[in-house]
Amino acid sequence: MLFSSLLLGAAAVTSVRAQQSSSFPAGVIATGTQGVTNPPVPTAPTTINQTSMARLLSLNSIDDFCIFAPPYQANISDTEQIEVAWCTQPRNNARVIPDGTITGLSFLKTDFYVQILGYGDFTKLNIVDGDEGGELDPHGATGSGNPIGGNVTTNIVDGLDEPIAEWMLYVDYNQFCIRACTNANSTYSAAFMCWHELDEMGCEFVMPGNYDFNGTFETCEADVAYPPGWYPTATVDGTTSFSTFAQFFTGVYTGGDGSTTSYTVGTTVTPSTAFTTPSSSACSSTSTISNGIALASLISGVSGSAPPVTGSGGSATGGAATGSSPTGSGAQSTGSGSSAALRGAHVGSGGGGYATIVIVSLVSGLTAIAMLH
């Protein structure tokens, strides 16, 4: 009887989750599980573990977000498939970013995406000093994602921790930019808005915005940029035509019979900038961000430390994003709700504090096993 009840409970959870995301356009919400390295849902707080291999990012507010960086000292290009999550707060079983690492932030909320631009000393996150970095996204060369199993959520649209299908992150030793695409329509899909094939173009081209903010920490609403590499050419009867830029590269394809064929993709003339830099408005700023955790608790290799009882950050901001888009208003859900990270998903204070939610995952797994036999 207990097992049957749990199965019904698991089905109810799945049903509710589907209803919560039903108002999002196709291609916005990710499907599937969080993966073997991650907690089953975004969770805060979690025990500090600076050796964690978790790969779940949350992008909620200027002082509650995560980025990917290497698990050990390395260049981004050498560790793309195994990057791990580093968060400003103790959440998602991830490693915690030490206070003082980040020297400037711009947190932008738009009708189509949430975007965070940042400066700092990311050698503290294991990136080699001087490394020009790389681009990470849920696709990667093999389709398994860079990093493999990397996922992103945000609660800025409707107050719920929504799993986002399309996202991109550029990060090097002193700068990063990350975008999670939260909306779509018939012209601008989430995949287009988070186009991931311009990895050599850098932050200012792919994610245009105000980059003159180092030393300040700001949260703004913003207009929506055209998809990366899109340039409007004409508008006829209300319909805009575009030219698109593809990053230039050459290669050699080897066929099944062993014969080789040279190929070229992209354009030899590289645009210098994105078409426009979107305007931002309704900005608020703070002098710094802090989790209040002693640096001794965040040195490399530390694990098992309890998170702090209080800190200056950690509150997730909900509510619908506002601002103008290149196509008018978006079709997002704007309902209110509480974040799963703040609804008691974390049970207890030890390292395995997921008793309530793990049992649902376990039952789901048992159900899948039963179906396969």
C-alpha positions in Angstrom: 0.0 0.0 0.0 2.8 2.4 0.9 4.6 1.7 -2.4 1.3 2.3 -4.4 0.8 5.5 -2.5 4.3 6.7 -3.3 3.8 5.8 -7.0 0.7 7.9 -7.1 2.6 10.7 -5.3 5.3 10.6 -7.9 2.8 10.7 -10.7 1.1 13.7 -9.0 4.5 15.5 -8.8 5.0 14.9 -12.5 1.5 16.1 -13.3 1.9 19.3 -11.3 5.3 20.1 -12.9 3.8 19.7 -16.3 1.0 22.1 -15.5 3.4 24.6 -14.1 5.3 24.7 -17.3 2.4 24.4 -19.8 2.3 28.1 -20.4 5.8 28.2 -21.8 6.3 28.1 -25.6 7.8 25.0 -27.1 11.6 24.6 -26.6 11.9 26.7 -23.5 11.5 24.2 -20.7 14.0 21.4 -20.5 12.8 17.8 -20.2 14.4 14.8 -18.4 16.1 14.5 -15.1 18.7 16.7 -13.4 21.4 14.0 -14.0 23.5 11.8 -11.7 25.8 14.6 -10.4 23.0 16.9 -9.4 20.2 17.1 -6.7 16.8 16.2 -8.2 15.6 19.8 -7.8 17.3 23.2 -7.1 17.9 23.3 -3.4 19.1 25.8 -0.9 20.9 25.7 1.4 23.0 22.6 1.0 26.2 21.5 2.8 29.4 23.2 1.6 31.5 20.8 -0.5 34.4 22.4 -2.4 35.1 19.0 -4.0 31.6 18.7 -5.4 31.1 17.5 -9.0 27.5 18.9 -9.2 26.5 20.6 -12.4 23.3 22.4 -11.7 23.2 26.2 -12.1 20.5 28.5 -10.8 20.1 32.1 -12.1 17.8 33.8 -9.6 19.2 37.2 -8.6 22.3 39.3 -8.3 23.4 37.4 -5.2 21.9 34.0 -5.9 23.4 32.5 -9.1 25.9 30.0 -10.3 28.4 29.6 -13.2 30.5 26.7 -14.4 34.3 26.5 -13.9 36.9 23.7 -13.7 36.9 21.1 -10.9 40.7 21.6 -10.6 43.2 24.2 -11.9 42.9 24.1 -15.7 42.1 25.9 -18.8 38.4 26.0 -19.8 39.2 24.5 -23.2 40.7 21.4 -21.5 37.8 20.8 -19.1 34.7 21.7 -21.0 33.0 18.4 -20.5 33.7 18.2 -16.8 33.2 21.8 -15.5 31.3 22.0 -12.2 28.9 24.4 -10.7 30.1 27.3 -8.5 27.4 29.3 -6.7 27.3 32.5 -4.8 25.2 30.8 -2.1 25.5 27.2 -0.7 22.9 25.6 -3.0 22.4 22.7 -5.4 25.3 20.7 -3.7 27.6 22.9 -5.7 30.9 24.5 -4.7 30.6 28.0 -3.2 32.2 31.1 -4.8 34.3 32.8 -2.1 33.4 36.4 -1.1 35.6 38.9 -3.0 35.9 36.7 -6.1 33.4 38.8 -8.1 34.2 42.5 -8.6 31.3 43.6 -10.7 27.9 42.3 -11.9 25.1 43.3 -14.2 22.0 41.1 -13.8 19.5 41.8 -16.6 15.9 40.6 -16.9 14.2 40.7 -20.3 11.1 39.3 -21.9 13.1 36.6 -23.6 16.0 35.8 -21.3 17.9 36.4 -18.1 21.5 37.5 -18.6 24.3 38.0 -16.1 27.6 39.8 -17.0 30.4 39.7 -14.5 34.0 40.5 -13.7 36.3 39.0 -11.1 39.3 36.9 -10.2 38.2 33.5 -11.5 41.5 32.0 -10.8 39.8 31.4 -7.4 37.5 29.1 -9.3 40.4 27.1 -10.7 40.7 28.9 -14.1 44.3 29.3 -15.0 45.5 33.0 -14.9 45.4 34.4 -18.4 43.2 31.7 -19.8 41.0 33.3 -22.5 38.3 30.7 -21.7 35.6 29.2 -23.8 31.9 28.8 -24.4 29.7 26.2 -22.6 26.1 25.2 -23.6 23.7 22.2 -23.3 24.8 20.8 -26.7 28.6 20.4 -27.0 30.4 18.6 -29.7 28.7 15.3 -29.0 25.3 16.6 -28.1 25.7 15.6 -24.4 26.4 19.2 -23.3 29.4 21.1 -22.1 29.7 20.1 -19.4 28.0 16.7 -19.7 25.0 16.7 -17.4 25.1 20.5 -17.0 21.7 22.1 -16.3 20.3 25.5 -15.6 17.2 26.8 -13.8 15.8 30.2 -13.0 12.9 31.5 -11.0 12.7 35.0 -12.4 9.7 34.3 -14.7 7.1 32.9 -12.4 8.7 32.4 -9.0 9.2 28.7 -9.7 12.5 27.0 -10.4 12.0 26.3 -14.1 14.5 24.1 -15.9 15.7 25.9 -19.0 16.4 24.1 -22.2 18.7 26.7 -23.9 21.5 28.6 -22.3 25.1 29.6 -23.0 28.0 30.7 -20.8 31.3 32.4 -21.8 33.9 32.4 -19.1 37.6 33.2 -18.8 40.0 34.1 -16.0 38.5 37.5 -15.3 35.1 37.8 -17.0 32.0 35.8 -17.7 28.6 36.2 -19.3 25.7 33.8 -19.1 22.2 33.8 -20.7 19.2 31.5 -20.1 16.5 31.8 -22.6 13.0 31.9 -21.0 10.7 32.6 -23.9 10.1 32.1 -27.6 7.7 32.9 -30.5 7.3 31.9 -34.1 10.3 34.1 -35.1 12.6 33.9 -32.2 13.0 30.4 -30.7 14.8 29.8 -27.5 17.5 28.1 -29.5 18.0 31.2 -31.7 18.1 33.5 -28.7 20.7 31.3 -27.1 22.6 30.5 -30.3 25.7 28.6 -29.3 27.8 28.4 -32.5 29.7 31.7 -32.2 32.1 30.6 -29.5 35.0 32.7 -30.8 33.1 36.0 -30.8 33.1 36.7 -27.1 30.6 38.2 -24.6 30.1 41.6 -26.1 29.2 40.3 -29.5 27.0 37.3 -28.4 25.4 38.9 -25.3 25.5 42.7 -26.0 24.9 45.0 -23.0 26.6 47.6 -20.8 30.0 46.2 -19.9 31.2 49.3 -18.2 30.1 48.2 -14.7 33.2 46.7 -13.1 33.2 47.8 -9.5 29.4 48.0 -9.2 26.6 45.5 -8.8 23.4 46.3 -10.6 20.1 44.7 -11.4 18.2 46.0 -14.4 15.3 45.4 -16.7 16.5 45.5 -20.3 15.3 45.4 -23.9 15.9 42.3 -25.9 18.8 41.9 -28.3 18.4 40.2 -31.6 19.5 36.6 -31.7 23.4 36.4 -31.9 24.6 36.9 -35.4 21.2 38.2 -36.7 21.2 41.6 -38.6 17.8 43.0 -39.8 17.9 44.1 -43.4 14.4 45.2 -44.3 10.9 45.3 -42.9 8.0 44.8 -45.4 4.4 44.8 -44.2 5.5 44.4 -40.6 7.7 41.4 -41.4 11.5 41.9 -40.8 14.1 40.1 -42.9 17.5 39.2 -41.6 20.9 38.3 -42.7 22.8 35.9 -40.4 26.5 35.6 -39.5 28.1 32.2 -39.3 31.5 31.8 -37.6 34.1 31.0 -40.3 36.0 27.8 -40.1 37.3 25.1 -42.4 37.8 21.4 -42.0 38.1 18.1 -43.7 35.4 15.4 -43.8 36.3 11.8 -44.1 33.7 9.6 -45.7 32.9 6.0 -45.0 35.1 4.9 -47.9 38.1 6.8 -46.5 37.9 9.6 -49.0 38.4 13.1 -47.7 36.5 16.3 -48.6 37.5 19.8 -47.6 34.7 22.2 -46.5 34.2 25.8 -45.4 31.5 27.1 -43.1 30.7 30.7 -42.4 31.8 34.1 -43.7 35.3 35.4 -44.1 34.1 38.9 -43.3 33.6 39.1 -39.5 31.2 41.8 -38.1 32.7 44.0 -35.5 29.7 44.3 -33.2 26.2 43.0 -32.7 23.5 44.9 -34.5 22.4 46.9 -31.4 23.2 47.2 -27.7 19.9 46.9 -25.9 19.0 49.6 -23.4 18.5 48.9 -19.8 16.2 50.6 -17.2 14.8 50.5 -13.7 18.3 49.7 -12.4 19.1 49.2 -8.7 22.6 48.7 -7.4 24.4 47.5 -4.3 28.0 48.0 -3.2 28.9 44.3 -3.2 27.5 40.8 -2.8 28.4 38.4 0.0 27.4 35.0 1.4 29.0 35.7 4.7 30.9 32.3 4.7 34.4 32.3 6.2 37.0 31.9 3.5 38.6 29.1 5.5 35.5 27.1 4.8 35.8 27.6 1.1 39.4 26.6 0.4 40.1 23.9 -2.2 39.2 20.4 -0.9 37.0 21.5 2.1 33.8 19.4 2.4 31.2 18.7 5.0 30.9 22.2 6.4 27.5 23.4 7.3 26.2 26.5 5.5 25.9 29.8 7.5 22.6 30.5 9.3 22.5 34.0 7.9 24.2 35.9 5.0 23.7 39.0 3.0 22.4 37.1 0.0 20.5 34.0 -0.9 17.0 35.3 -1.4 15.6 34.3 -4.8 13.7 37.0 -6.7 10.5 35.9 -8.4 8.0 37.8 -10.6 7.7 38.2 -14.3 10.4 40.0 -16.3 9.5 43.2 -18.1 10.9 45.2 -20.9 10.4 45.6 -24.7 11.3 42.9 -27.2 12.0 43.1 -30.9 8.6 41.5 -31.5 6.5 43.1 -28.8 5.3 41.4 -25.7 6.3 37.8 -24.9 4.1 34.9 -24.0 5.5 34.0 -20.7 3.7 32.7 -17.7 3.5 35.5 -15.1 1.8 33.7 -12.3 3.2 33.9 -8.8 4.6 31.0 -6.8 7.2 29.9 -4.3 10.6 28.6 -5.3 11.3 24.9 -4.7 14.6 26.1 -3.2 12.6 27.9 -0.5 9.8 25.4 0.1 11.7 23.0 2.5 13.1 20.8 -0.2 16.3 20.5 1.9 15.8 18.1 4.8 18.2 18.1 7.7 21.7 19.6 7.8 23.9 16.7 6.9 25.5 15.9 3.5 22.6 13.7 2.3 19.7 16.0 3.1 17.3 15.0 0.4 15.2 12.3 2.2 11.8 13.7 1.0 12.6 14.3 -2.6 15.0 11.4 -3.1 12.3 8.9 -2.2 10.2 10.2 -5.1 13.2 9.9 -7.5 13.9 6.4 -6.1 10.3 5.3 -6.7 10.4 6.8 -10.2 13.5 4.8 -10.8 11.9 1.6 -9.5 8.9 2.2 -11.8 11.2 2.6 -14.8 13.0 -0.6 -13.9 9.7 -2.4 -13.6 8.7 -1.2 -17.0 11.9 -2.5 -18.6 11.3 -6.1 -17.3 
